[in-house]
Amino acid sequence: MTLQSTDVTALVELWAGIKNYVPAKDQGSCAAQFIANIDEAGFVDFSVSGSDMYGVCGVFDKALRDYIHDNGLDESEDQEDWDE
C-alpha cells in the first residue's frame, strides 16, 4: 500500500513530533531508521514521491538524501545514465 502525497506529508509531520523526544545526538540515526522502516513497510515509493518529504526538518532531509542515495533511488543519477 503506497500512500498518497498528503499521506506522505503526514509521515514527515509524524517524524517532526517524534524527534522532540529523541536526544539531538541520536536524531540522525533515528531519522534513518524511521525512513528505512517506512520504506520496508512499502508506505512510500521513494523513486516517485521522495521529493514530497523534504523541507520539514534538516535532520530528516539529510537522512532521506543519504537513504535515497545509498539505496540507488536517486533520480538524478538515473537521468545521467540515460544521457550518456
mmCIF file as gemmi writes it, N, C-alpha and C atoms, coordinates in Angstrom:
data_model
loop_
_atom_site.group_PDB
_atom_site.id
_atom_site.type_symbol
_atom_site.label_atom_id
_atom_site.label_alt_id
_atom_site.label_comp_id
_atom_site.label_asym_id
_atom_site.label_entity_id
_atom_site.label_seq_id
_atom_site.pdbx_PDB_ins_code
_atom_site.Cartn_x
_atom_site.Cartn_y
_atom_site.Cartn_z
_atom_site.occupancy
_atom_site.B_iso_or_equiv
_atom_site.pdbx_formal_charge
_atom_site.auth_seq_id
_atom_site.auth_asym_id
_atom_site.pdbx_PDB_model_num
ATOM 1 N N . MET Axp A 1 ? 0.843 -1.171 0 1 0 ? 1 A 1
ATOM 2 C CA . MET Axp A 1 ? 0 0 0 1 0 ? 1 A 1
ATOM 3 C C . MET Axp A 1 ? 0.888 1.234 0 1 0 ? 1 A 1
ATOM 4 N N . THR Axp A 2 ? 0.989 1.895 -1.123 1 0 ? 2 A 1
ATOM 5 C CA . THR Axp A 2 ? 1.746 3.137 -1.215 1 0 ? 2 A 1
ATOM 6 C C . THR Axp A 2 ? 0.817 4.299 -0.875 1 0 ? 2 A 1
ATOM 7 N N . LEU Axp A 3 ? 1.3 5.202 -0.063 1 0 ? 3 A 1
ATOM 8 C CA . LEU Axp A 3 ? 0.486 6.32 0.386 1 0 ? 3 A 1
ATOM 9 C C . LEU Axp A 3 ? 0.433 7.431 -0.656 1 0 ? 3 A 1
ATOM 10 N N . GLN Axp A 4 ? -0.613 8.241 -0.591 1 0 ? 4 A 1
ATOM 11 C CA . GLN Axp A 4 ? -0.752 9.407 -1.45 1 0 ? 4 A 1
ATOM 12 C C . GLN Axp A 4 ? 0.163 10.516 -0.934 1 0 ? 4 A 1
ATOM 13 N N . SER Axp A 5 ? 0.336 11.552 -1.731 1 0 ? 5 A 1
ATOM 14 C CA . SER Axp A 5 ? 1.228 12.653 -1.383 1 0 ? 5 A 1
ATOM 15 C C . SER Axp A 5 ? 0.88 13.284 -0.038 1 0 ? 5 A 1
ATOM 16 N N . THR Axp A 6 ? -0.403 13.493 0.233 1 0 ? 6 A 1
ATOM 17 C CA . THR Axp A 6 ? -0.787 14.102 1.506 1 0 ? 6 A 1
ATOM 18 C C . THR Axp A 6 ? -0.477 13.181 2.675 1 0 ? 6 A 1
ATOM 19 N N . ASP Axp A 7 ? -0.581 11.867 2.452 1 0 ? 7 A 1
ATOM 20 C CA . ASP Axp A 7 ? -0.241 10.909 3.495 1 0 ? 7 A 1
ATOM 21 C C . ASP Axp A 7 ? 1.26 10.878 3.747 1 0 ? 7 A 1
ATOM 22 N N . VAL Axp A 8 ? 2.025 11.053 2.692 1 0 ? 8 A 1
ATOM 23 C CA . VAL Axp A 8 ? 3.487 11.098 2.818 1 0 ? 8 A 1
ATOM 24 C C . VAL Axp A 8 ? 3.872 12.286 3.681 1 0 ? 8 A 1
ATOM 25 N N . THR Axp A 9 ? 3.235 13.411 3.456 1 0 ? 9 A 1
ATOM 26 C CA . THR Axp A 9 ? 3.488 14.602 4.269 1 0 ? 9 A 1
ATOM 27 C C . THR Axp A 9 ? 3.153 14.319 5.728 1 0 ? 9 A 1
ATOM 28 N N . ALA Axp A 10 ? 2.105 13.562 5.973 1 0 ? 10 A 1
ATOM 29 C CA . ALA Axp A 10 ? 1.732 13.212 7.344 1 0 ? 10 A 1
ATOM 30 C C . ALA Axp A 10 ? 2.834 12.39 8.022 1 0 ? 10 A 1
ATOM 31 N N . LEU Axp A 11 ? 3.505 11.512 7.271 1 0 ? 11 A 1
ATOM 32 C CA . LEU Axp A 11 ? 4.619 10.742 7.839 1 0 ? 11 A 1
ATOM 33 C C . LEU Axp A 11 ? 5.754 11.661 8.272 1 0 ? 11 A 1
ATOM 34 N N . VAL Axp A 12 ? 6.027 12.68 7.482 1 0 ? 12 A 1
ATOM 35 C CA . VAL Axp A 12 ? 7.091 13.621 7.835 1 0 ? 12 A 1
ATOM 36 C C . VAL Axp A 12 ? 6.678 14.426 9.06 1 0 ? 12 A 1
ATOM 37 N N . GLU Axp A 13 ? 5.425 14.801 9.131 1 0 ? 13 A 1
ATOM 38 C CA . GLU Axp A 13 ? 4.942 15.517 10.307 1 0 ? 13 A 1
ATOM 39 C C . GLU Axp A 13 ? 4.994 14.627 11.543 1 0 ? 13 A 1
ATOM 40 N N . LEU Axp A 14 ? 4.755 13.336 11.358 1 0 ? 14 A 1
ATOM 41 C CA . LEU Axp A 14 ? 4.898 12.374 12.454 1 0 ? 14 A 1
ATOM 42 C C . LEU Axp A 14 ? 6.342 12.384 12.95 1 0 ? 14 A 1
ATOM 43 N N . TRP Axp A 15 ? 7.295 12.366 12.025 1 0 ? 15 A 1
ATOM 44 C CA . TRP Axp A 15 ? 8.706 12.44 12.407 1 0 ? 15 A 1
ATOM 45 C C . TRP Axp A 15 ? 8.979 13.721 13.192 1 0 ? 15 A 1
ATOM 46 N N . ALA Axp A 16 ? 8.414 14.837 12.735 1 0 ? 16 A 1
ATOM 47 C CA . ALA Axp A 16 ? 8.649 16.121 13.405 1 0 ? 16 A 1
ATOM 48 C C . ALA Axp A 16 ? 8.198 16.056 14.865 1 0 ? 16 A 1
ATOM 49 N N . GLY Axp A 17 ? 7.14 15.322 15.137 1 0 ? 17 A 1
ATOM 50 C CA . GLY Axp A 17 ? 6.692 15.157 16.515 1 0 ? 17 A 1
ATOM 51 C C . GLY Axp A 17 ? 7.568 14.202 17.309 1 0 ? 17 A 1
ATOM 52 N N . ILE Axp A 18 ? 7.993 13.131 16.668 1 0 ? 18 A 1
ATOM 53 C CA . ILE Axp A 18 ? 8.825 12.124 17.338 1 0 ? 18 A 1
ATOM 54 C C . ILE Axp A 18 ? 10.188 12.697 17.713 1 0 ? 18 A 1
ATOM 55 N N . LYS Axp A 19 ? 10.769 13.491 16.832 1 0 ? 19 A 1
ATOM 56 C CA . LYS Axp A 19 ? 12.151 13.95 17.064 1 0 ? 19 A 1
ATOM 57 C C . LYS Axp A 19 ? 12.283 14.781 18.324 1 0 ? 19 A 1
ATOM 58 N N . ASN Axp A 20 ? 11.199 15.381 18.782 1 0 ? 20 A 1
ATOM 59 C CA . ASN Axp A 20 ? 11.248 16.174 20.012 1 0 ? 20 A 1
ATOM 60 C C . ASN Axp A 20 ? 11.548 15.32 21.236 1 0 ? 20 A 1
ATOM 61 N N . TYR Axp A 21 ? 11.347 14.014 21.126 1 0 ? 21 A 1
ATOM 62 C CA . TYR Axp A 21 ? 11.57 13.101 22.241 1 0 ? 21 A 1
ATOM 63 C C . TYR Axp A 21 ? 12.867 12.301 22.097 1 0 ? 21 A 1
ATOM 64 N N . VAL Axp A 22 ? 13.646 12.632 21.076 1 0 ? 22 A 1
ATOM 65 C CA . VAL Axp A 22 ? 14.902 11.933 20.807 1 0 ? 22 A 1
ATOM 66 C C . VAL Axp A 22 ? 16.045 12.914 21.076 1 0 ? 22 A 1
ATOM 67 N N . PRO Axp A 23 ? 17.044 12.503 21.858 1 0 ? 23 A 1
ATOM 68 C CA . PRO Axp A 23 ? 18.19 13.39 22.101 1 0 ? 23 A 1
ATOM 69 C C . PRO Axp A 23 ? 18.822 13.83 20.772 1 0 ? 23 A 1
ATOM 70 N N . ALA Axp A 24 ? 19.264 15.066 20.723 1 0 ? 24 A 1
ATOM 71 C CA . ALA Axp A 24 ? 19.806 15.647 19.49 1 0 ? 24 A 1
ATOM 72 C C . ALA Axp A 24 ? 20.891 14.777 18.871 1 0 ? 24 A 1
ATOM 73 N N . LYS Axp A 25 ? 21.746 14.186 19.687 1 0 ? 25 A 1
ATOM 74 C CA . LYS Axp A 25 ? 22.846 13.382 19.146 1 0 ? 25 A 1
ATOM 75 C C . LYS Axp A 25 ? 22.358 12.101 18.472 1 0 ? 25 A 1
ATOM 76 N N . ASP Axp A 26 ? 21.144 11.664 18.776 1 0 ? 26 A 1
ATOM 77 C CA . ASP Axp A 26 ? 20.598 10.426 18.222 1 0 ? 26 A 1
ATOM 78 C C . ASP Axp A 26 ? 19.576 10.656 17.106 1 0 ? 26 A 1
ATOM 79 N N . GLN Axp A 27 ? 19.254 11.902 16.828 1 0 ? 27 A 1
ATOM 80 C CA . GLN Axp A 27 ? 18.202 12.184 15.859 1 0 ? 27 A 1
ATOM 81 C C . GLN Axp A 27 ? 18.541 11.718 14.451 1 0 ? 27 A 1
ATOM 82 N N . GLY Axp A 28 ? 19.784 11.82 14.041 1 0 ? 28 A 1
ATOM 83 C CA . GLY Axp A 28 ? 20.181 11.381 12.701 1 0 ? 28 A 1
ATOM 84 C C . GLY Axp A 28 ? 19.954 9.895 12.5 1 0 ? 28 A 1
ATOM 85 N N . SER Axp A 29 ? 20.422 9.092 13.446 1 0 ? 29 A 1
ATOM 86 C CA . SER Axp A 29 ? 20.243 7.645 13.308 1 0 ? 29 A 1
ATOM 87 C C . SER Axp A 29 ? 18.782 7.251 13.474 1 0 ? 29 A 1
ATOM 88 N N . CYS Axp A 30 ? 18.055 7.969 14.302 1 0 ? 30 A 1
ATOM 89 C CA . CYS Axp A 30 ? 16.631 7.697 14.482 1 0 ? 30 A 1
ATOM 90 C C . CYS Axp A 30 ? 15.872 8.028 13.188 1 0 ? 30 A 1
ATOM 91 N N . ALA Axp A 31 ? 16.198 9.141 12.553 1 0 ? 31 A 1
ATOM 92 C CA . ALA Axp A 31 ? 15.555 9.51 11.284 1 0 ? 31 A 1
ATOM 93 C C . ALA Axp A 31 ? 15.863 8.471 10.214 1 0 ? 31 A 1
ATOM 94 N N . ALA Axp A 32 ? 17.099 8.014 10.165 1 0 ? 32 A 1
ATOM 95 C CA . ALA Axp A 32 ? 17.48 6.996 9.179 1 0 ? 32 A 1
ATOM 96 C C . ALA Axp A 32 ? 16.686 5.712 9.389 1 0 ? 32 A 1
ATOM 97 N N . GLN Axp A 33 ? 16.528 5.303 10.643 1 0 ? 33 A 1
ATOM 98 C CA . GLN Axp A 33 ? 15.755 4.095 10.933 1 0 ? 33 A 1
ATOM 99 C C . GLN Axp A 33 ? 14.276 4.292 10.618 1 0 ? 33 A 1
ATOM 100 N N . PHE Axp A 34 ? 13.745 5.464 10.912 1 0 ? 34 A 1
ATOM 101 C CA . PHE Axp A 34 ? 12.344 5.777 10.603 1 0 ? 34 A 1
ATOM 102 C C . PHE Axp A 34 ? 12.103 5.677 9.098 1 0 ? 34 A 1
ATOM 103 N N . ILE Axp A 35 ? 13.007 6.244 8.311 1 0 ? 35 A 1
ATOM 104 C CA . ILE Axp A 35 ? 12.896 6.197 6.844 1 0 ? 35 A 1
ATOM 105 C C . ILE Axp A 35 ? 13.001 4.763 6.346 1 0 ? 35 A 1
ATOM 106 N N . ALA Axp A 36 ? 13.951 4.005 6.875 1 0 ? 36 A 1
ATOM 107 C CA . ALA Axp A 36 ? 14.095 2.6 6.475 1 0 ? 36 A 1
ATOM 108 C C . ALA Axp A 36 ? 12.828 1.806 6.795 1 0 ? 36 A 1
ATOM 109 N N . ASN Axp A 37 ? 12.23 2.082 7.937 1 0 ? 37 A 1
ATOM 110 C CA . ASN Axp A 37 ? 11.012 1.365 8.329 1 0 ? 37 A 1
ATOM 111 C C . ASN Axp A 37 ? 9.842 1.685 7.401 1 0 ? 37 A 1
ATOM 112 N N . ILE Axp A 38 ? 9.667 2.957 7.041 1 0 ? 38 A 1
ATOM 113 C CA . ILE Axp A 38 ? 8.545 3.27 6.158 1 0 ? 38 A 1
ATOM 114 C C . ILE Axp A 38 ? 8.79 2.733 4.753 1 0 ? 38 A 1
ATOM 115 N N . ASP Axp A 39 ? 10.064 2.626 4.357 1 0 ? 39 A 1
ATOM 116 C CA . ASP Axp A 39 ? 10.372 2.027 3.063 1 0 ? 39 A 1
ATOM 117 C C . ASP Axp A 39 ? 10.111 0.522 3.096 1 0 ? 39 A 1
ATOM 118 N N . GLU Axp A 40 ? 10.586 -0.146 4.126 1 0 ? 40 A 1
ATOM 119 C CA . GLU Axp A 40 ? 10.39 -1.598 4.251 1 0 ? 40 A 1
ATOM 120 C C . GLU Axp A 40 ? 8.907 -1.958 4.327 1 0 ? 40 A 1
ATOM 121 N N . ALA Axp A 41 ? 8.109 -1.087 4.942 1 0 ? 41 A 1
ATOM 122 C CA . ALA Axp A 41 ? 6.667 -1.328 5.047 1 0 ? 41 A 1
ATOM 123 C C . ALA Axp A 41 ? 5.958 -1.051 3.72 1 0 ? 41 A 1
ATOM 124 N N . GLY Axp A 42 ? 6.668 -0.403 2.78 1 0 ? 42 A 1
ATOM 125 C CA . GLY Axp A 42 ? 6.082 -0.115 1.477 1 0 ? 42 A 1
ATOM 126 C C . GLY Axp A 42 ? 5.149 1.078 1.47 1 0 ? 42 A 1
ATOM 127 N N . PHE Axp A 43 ? 5.256 1.939 2.482 1 0 ? 43 A 1
ATOM 128 C CA . PHE Axp A 43 ? 4.376 3.099 2.554 1 0 ? 43 A 1
ATOM 129 C C . PHE Axp A 43 ? 4.676 4.146 1.498 1 0 ? 43 A 1
ATOM 130 N N . VAL Axp A 44 ? 5.946 4.256 1.11 1 0 ? 44 A 1
ATOM 131 C CA . VAL Axp A 44 ? 6.362 5.314 0.187 1 0 ? 44 A 1
ATOM 132 C C . VAL Axp A 44 ? 7.221 4.722 -0.917 1 0 ? 44 A 1
ATOM 133 N N . ASP Axp A 45 ? 6.939 5.115 -2.144 1 0 ? 45 A 1
ATOM 134 C CA . ASP Axp A 45 ? 7.81 4.777 -3.263 1 0 ? 45 A 1
ATOM 135 C C . ASP Axp A 45 ? 8.775 5.953 -3.414 1 0 ? 45 A 1
ATOM 136 N N . PHE Axp A 46 ? 9.952 5.818 -2.836 1 0 ? 46 A 1
ATOM 137 C CA . PHE Axp A 46 ? 10.9 6.93 -2.805 1 0 ? 46 A 1
ATOM 138 C C . PHE Axp A 46 ? 11.342 7.367 -4.191 1 0 ? 46 A 1
ATOM 139 N N . SER Axp A 47 ? 11.27 6.493 -5.17 1 0 ? 47 A 1
ATOM 140 C CA . SER Axp A 47 ? 11.65 6.892 -6.518 1 0 ? 47 A 1
ATOM 141 C C . SER Axp A 47 ? 10.615 7.82 -7.138 1 0 ? 47 A 1
ATOM 142 N N . VAL Axp A 48 ? 9.419 7.861 -6.573 1 0 ? 48 A 1
ATOM 143 C CA . VAL Axp A 48 ? 8.355 8.709 -7.106 1 0 ? 48 A 1
ATOM 144 C C . VAL Axp A 48 ? 8.051 9.878 -6.182 1 0 ? 48 A 1
ATOM 145 N N . SER Axp A 49 ? 7.827 9.592 -4.893 1 0 ? 49 A 1
ATOM 146 C CA . SER Axp A 49 ? 7.335 10.642 -4.001 1 0 ? 49 A 1
ATOM 147 C C . SER Axp A 49 ? 8.323 11.066 -2.923 1 0 ? 49 A 1
ATOM 148 N N . GLY Axp A 50 ? 9.57 10.702 -3.049 1 0 ? 50 A 1
ATOM 149 C CA . GLY Axp A 50 ? 10.563 11.103 -2.055 1 0 ? 50 A 1
ATOM 150 C C . GLY Axp A 50 ? 10.715 12.596 -1.935 1 0 ? 50 A 1
ATOM 151 N N . SER Axp A 51 ? 10.556 13.317 -3.033 1 0 ? 51 A 1
ATOM 152 C CA . SER Axp A 51 ? 10.728 14.769 -3.003 1 0 ? 51 A 1
ATOM 153 C C . SER Axp A 51 ? 9.647 15.458 -2.182 1 0 ? 51 A 1
ATOM 154 N N . ASP Axp A 52 ? 8.505 14.804 -2 1 0 ? 52 A 1
ATOM 155 C CA . ASP Axp A 52 ? 7.429 15.376 -1.186 1 0 ? 52 A 1
ATOM 156 C C . ASP Axp A 52 ? 7.787 15.413 0.291 1 0 ? 52 A 1
ATOM 157 N N . MET Axp A 53 ? 8.858 14.74 0.67 1 0 ? 53 A 1
ATOM 158 C CA . MET Axp A 53 ? 9.191 14.592 2.076 1 0 ? 53 A 1
ATOM 159 C C . MET Axp A 53 ? 10.232 15.595 2.57 1 0 ? 53 A 1
ATOM 160 N N . TYR Axp A 54 ? 10.767 16.393 1.689 1 0 ? 54 A 1
ATOM 161 C CA . TYR Axp A 54 ? 11.805 17.348 2.088 1 0 ? 54 A 1
ATOM 162 C C . TYR Axp A 54 ? 11.2 18.641 2.624 1 0 ? 54 A 1
ATOM 163 N N . GLY Axp A 55 ? 11.941 19.297 3.52 1 0 ? 55 A 1
ATOM 164 C CA . GLY Axp A 55 ? 11.608 20.648 3.922 1 0 ? 55 A 1
ATOM 165 C C . GLY Axp A 55 ? 11.033 20.825 5.314 1 0 ? 55 A 1
ATOM 166 N N . VAL Axp A 56 ? 10.756 19.745 6.021 1 0 ? 56 A 1
ATOM 167 C CA . VAL Axp A 56 ? 10.179 19.887 7.355 1 0 ? 56 A 1
ATOM 168 C C . VAL Axp A 56 ? 11.265 19.959 8.429 1 0 ? 56 A 1
ATOM 169 N N . CYS Axp A 57 ? 12.343 19.204 8.214 1 0 ? 57 A 1
ATOM 170 C CA . CYS Axp A 57 ? 13.377 19.087 9.239 1 0 ? 57 A 1
ATOM 171 C C . CYS Axp A 57 ? 14.721 18.798 8.561 1 0 ? 57 A 1
ATOM 172 N N . GLY Axp A 58 ? 15.731 19.566 8.898 1 0 ? 58 A 1
ATOM 173 C CA . GLY Axp A 58 ? 17.05 19.382 8.306 1 0 ? 58 A 1
ATOM 174 C C . GLY Axp A 58 ? 17.646 18.012 8.588 1 0 ? 58 A 1
ATOM 175 N N . VAL Axp A 59 ? 17.445 17.491 9.797 1 0 ? 59 A 1
ATOM 176 C CA . VAL Axp A 59 ? 17.969 16.166 10.158 1 0 ? 59 A 1
ATOM 177 C C . VAL Axp A 59 ? 17.299 15.102 9.282 1 0 ? 59 A 1
ATOM 178 N N . PHE Axp A 60 ? 15.981 15.209 9.126 1 0 ? 60 A 1
ATOM 179 C CA . PHE Axp A 60 ? 15.238 14.266 8.302 1 0 ? 60 A 1
ATOM 180 C C . PHE Axp A 60 ? 15.661 14.383 6.843 1 0 ? 60 A 1
ATOM 181 N N . ASP Axp A 61 ? 15.822 15.615 6.357 1 0 ? 61 A 1
ATOM 182 C CA . ASP Axp A 61 ? 16.235 15.828 4.963 1 0 ? 61 A 1
ATOM 183 C C . ASP Axp A 61 ? 17.567 15.155 4.671 1 0 ? 61 A 1
ATOM 184 N N . LYS Axp A 62 ? 18.534 15.301 5.588 1 0 ? 62 A 1
ATOM 185 C CA . LYS Axp A 62 ? 19.85 14.682 5.374 1 0 ? 62 A 1
ATOM 186 C C . LYS Axp A 62 ? 19.734 13.158 5.391 1 0 ? 62 A 1
ATOM 187 N N . ALA Axp A 63 ? 18.989 12.62 6.344 1 0 ? 63 A 1
ATOM 188 C CA . ALA Axp A 63 ? 18.814 11.167 6.421 1 0 ? 63 A 1
ATOM 189 C C . ALA Axp A 63 ? 18.116 10.645 5.172 1 0 ? 63 A 1
ATOM 190 N N . LEU Axp A 64 ? 17.141 11.392 4.666 1 0 ? 64 A 1
ATOM 191 C CA . LEU Axp A 64 ? 16.413 10.982 3.467 1 0 ? 64 A 1
ATOM 192 C C . LEU Axp A 64 ? 17.322 11.027 2.239 1 0 ? 64 A 1
ATOM 193 N N . ARG Axp A 65 ? 18.101 12.1 2.092 1 0 ? 65 A 1
ATOM 194 C CA . ARG Axp A 65 ? 19.06 12.185 0.973 1 0 ? 65 A 1
ATOM 195 C C . ARG Axp A 65 ? 20.033 11.02 1.005 1 0 ? 65 A 1
ATOM 196 N N . ASP Axp A 66 ? 20.568 10.731 2.18 1 0 ? 66 A 1
ATOM 197 C CA . ASP Axp A 66 ? 21.515 9.614 2.324 1 0 ? 66 A 1
ATOM 198 C C . ASP Axp A 66 ? 20.844 8.286 1.988 1 0 ? 66 A 1
ATOM 199 N N . TYR Axp A 67 ? 19.627 8.082 2.47 1 0 ? 67 A 1
ATOM 200 C CA . TYR Axp A 67 ? 18.918 6.817 2.234 1 0 ? 67 A 1
ATOM 201 C C . TYR Axp A 67 ? 18.64 6.635 0.745 1 0 ? 67 A 1
ATOM 202 N N . ILE Axp A 68 ? 18.148 7.681 0.107 1 0 ? 68 A 1
ATOM 203 C CA . ILE Axp A 68 ? 17.84 7.607 -1.326 1 0 ? 68 A 1
ATOM 204 C C . ILE Axp A 68 ? 19.108 7.328 -2.129 1 0 ? 68 A 1
ATOM 205 N N . HIS Axp A 69 ? 20.187 8.016 -1.785 1 0 ? 69 A 1
ATOM 206 C CA . HIS Axp A 69 ? 21.46 7.811 -2.486 1 0 ? 69 A 1
ATOM 207 C C . HIS Axp A 69 ? 22.011 6.407 -2.233 1 0 ? 69 A 1
ATOM 208 N N . ASP Axp A 70 ? 22.03 5.988 -0.969 1 0 ? 70 A 1
ATOM 209 C CA . ASP Axp A 70 ? 22.603 4.688 -0.604 1 0 ? 70 A 1
ATOM 210 C C . ASP Axp A 70 ? 21.834 3.506 -1.186 1 0 ? 70 A 1
ATOM 211 N N . ASN Axp A 71 ? 20.558 3.707 -1.48 1 0 ? 71 A 1
ATOM 212 C CA . ASN Axp A 71 ? 19.725 2.625 -2 1 0 ? 71 A 1
ATOM 213 C C . ASN Axp A 71 ? 19.457 2.74 -3.494 1 0 ? 71 A 1
ATOM 214 N N . GLY Axp A 72 ? 20.217 3.606 -4.172 1 0 ? 72 A 1
ATOM 215 C CA . GLY Axp A 72 ? 20.101 3.719 -5.622 1 0 ? 72 A 1
ATOM 216 C C . GLY Axp A 72 ? 18.777 4.272 -6.108 1 0 ? 72 A 1
ATOM 217 N N . LEU Axp A 73 ? 18.141 5.096 -5.29 1 0 ? 73 A 1
ATOM 218 C CA . LEU Axp A 73 ? 16.846 5.655 -5.658 1 0 ? 73 A 1
ATOM 219 C C . LEU Axp A 73 ? 16.961 7.098 -6.146 1 0 ? 73 A 1
ATOM 220 N N . ASP Axp A 74 ? 18.184 7.56 -6.348 1 0 ? 74 A 1
ATOM 221 C CA . ASP Axp A 74 ? 18.429 8.944 -6.753 1 0 ? 74 A 1
ATOM 222 C C . ASP Axp A 74 ? 18.075 9.113 -8.223 1 0 ? 74 A 1
ATOM 223 N N . GLU Axp A 75 ? 17.022 9.881 -8.496 1 0 ? 75 A 1
ATOM 224 C CA . GLU Axp A 75 ? 16.541 10.076 -9.857 1 0 ? 75 A 1
ATOM 225 C C . GLU Axp A 75 ? 17.569 10.795 -10.727 1 0 ? 75 A 1
ATOM 226 N N . SER Axp A 76 ? 18.312 11.732 -10.154 1 0 ? 76 A 1
ATOM 227 C CA . SER Axp A 76 ? 19.278 12.487 -10.961 1 0 ? 76 A 1
ATOM 228 C C . SER Axp A 76 ? 20.377 11.575 -11.497 1 0 ? 76 A 1
ATOM 229 N N . GLU Axp A 77 ? 20.777 10.559 -10.715 1 0 ? 77 A 1
ATOM 230 C CA . GLU Axp A 77 ? 21.789 9.617 -11.202 1 0 ? 77 A 1
ATOM 231 C C . GLU Axp A 77 ? 21.236 8.792 -12.349 1 0 ? 77 A 1
ATOM 232 N N . ASP Axp A 78 ? 19.969 8.4 -12.267 1 0 ? 78 A 1
ATOM 233 C CA . ASP Axp A 78 ? 19.341 7.633 -13.342 1 0 ? 78 A 1
ATOM 234 C C . ASP Axp A 78 ? 19.302 8.446 -14.618 1 0 ? 78 A 1
ATOM 235 N N . GLN Axp A 79 ? 18.987 9.727 -14.516 1 0 ? 79 A 1
ATOM 236 C CA . GLN Axp A 79 ? 18.905 10.588 -15.679 1 0 ? 79 A 1
ATOM 237 C C . GLN Axp A 79 ? 20.272 10.753 -16.32 1 0 ? 79 A 1
ATOM 238 N N . GLU Axp A 80 ? 21.314 10.833 -15.512 1 0 ? 80 A 1
ATOM 239 C CA . GLU Axp A 80 ? 22.666 10.964 -16.047 1 0 ? 80 A 1
ATOM 240 C C . GLU Axp A 80 ? 23.038 9.716 -16.857 1 0 ? 80 A 1
ATOM 241 N N . ASP Axp A 81 ? 22.641 8.544 -16.357 1 0 ? 81 A 1
ATOM 242 C CA . ASP Axp A 81 ? 22.936 7.304 -17.075 1 0 ? 81 A 1
ATOM 243 C C . ASP Axp A 81 ? 22.262 7.289 -18.436 1 0 ? 81 A 1
ATOM 244 N N . TRP Axp A 82 ? 21.059 7.83 -18.538 1 0 ? 82 A 1
ATOM 245 C CA . TRP Axp A 82 ? 20.326 7.833 -19.801 1 0 ? 82 A 1
ATOM 246 C C . TRP Axp A 82 ? 20.937 8.825 -20.79 1 0 ? 82 A 1
ATOM 247 N N . ASP Axp A 83 ? 21.56 9.885 -20.261 1 0 ? 83 A 1
ATOM 248 C CA . ASP Axp A 83 ? 22.139 10.896 -21.148 1 0 ? 83 A 1
ATOM 249 C C . ASP Axp A 83 ? 23.42 10.412 -21.828 1 0 ? 83 A 1
ATOM 250 N N . GLU Axp A 84 ? 24.078 9.441 -21.253 1 0 ? 84 A 1
ATOM 251 C CA . GLU Axp A 84 ? 25.382 9.001 -21.775 1 0 ? 84 A 1
ATOM 252 C C . GLU Axp A 84 ? 25.233 8.225 -23.056 1 0 ? 84 A 1
